Amino acid sequence: MVETSVLQSVPFFQHVRGDALQALAAIVNVRYLSQGEALFSPGDARDTFLIVLSGQVQVYTVLNGEV
């Protein structure tokens, strides 16, 4: 579970309150990644909503083994 204040710091969730905010906080999974570590890869299930609280993300596509 994540603190509700963390969710409210994200503009997308600023207007979510009460029970709805508590329900979201209860299902959040926090991940810490090192520089260069992949957040997801081709073929991964696309059933998550990702929020980057700090740092940067580079998105690219690998096609025929080339970036």
C-alpha positions as MATLAB code, in Angstrom:
seq = 'MVETSVLQSVPFFQHVRGDALQALAAIVNVRYLSQGEALFSPGDARDTFLIVLSGQVQVYTVLNGEV';
ca = [
       0.000    0.000    0.000;
       1.173    3.490   -0.764;
       0.344    6.653    1.176;
      -2.650    8.485   -0.274;
      -0.610   11.712   -0.282;
       1.716   10.141   -2.864;
      -1.225    9.492   -5.181;
      -2.585   13.001   -4.665;
       0.799   14.431   -5.676;
       0.132   13.053   -9.175;
      -2.047   15.502  -11.172;
      -4.144   12.639  -12.593;
      -5.333   11.742   -9.058;
      -5.620   15.196   -7.461;
      -9.422   15.158   -7.443;
      -9.830   11.587   -6.185;
     -10.929   11.550   -2.546;
     -12.122    9.356    0.280;
     -12.860    5.690   -0.243;
     -11.835    5.790   -3.914;
      -8.392    7.126   -3.008;
      -8.004    4.527   -0.238;
      -8.980    1.748   -2.665;
      -6.377    2.910   -5.184;
      -3.691    3.208   -2.514;
      -4.408   -0.355   -1.395;
      -3.655   -1.858   -4.833;
      -0.614    0.208   -5.819;
       2.671   -1.656   -6.278;
       5.795    0.468   -5.870;
       8.873   -0.430   -7.894;
      12.324    1.096   -7.684;
      14.467    0.728  -10.783;
      18.154    1.287  -11.383;
      19.373    3.344  -14.300;
      19.085    1.310  -17.486;
      16.717   -1.252  -15.985;
      13.658   -2.071  -18.100;
      10.266   -1.099  -16.738;
       8.531   -3.434  -19.164;
       9.383   -5.412  -22.289;
       7.589   -6.429  -25.477;
       5.122   -9.208  -24.740;
       4.539   -8.175  -21.110;
       0.904   -8.093  -20.023;
      -0.571   -4.652  -20.582;
      -2.808   -4.616  -17.551;
      -1.099   -1.930  -15.479;
      -1.106    1.835  -15.184;
       2.404    3.196  -14.704;
       3.290    6.383  -12.834;
       6.866    7.676  -12.721;
       7.299    9.767   -9.575;
      10.920   10.711  -10.184;
      13.563   10.208  -12.816;
      13.204    9.739  -16.532;
      11.891    7.056  -18.829;
      13.092    6.382  -22.344;
      10.601    4.548  -24.534;
      11.748    2.837  -27.677;
      10.763   -0.022  -29.943;
      12.979   -2.915  -30.952;
      12.220   -4.007  -34.499;
      14.120   -6.936  -36.027;
      16.714   -6.708  -33.266;
      17.419   -3.002  -33.804;
      16.416   -0.011  -31.696;
];
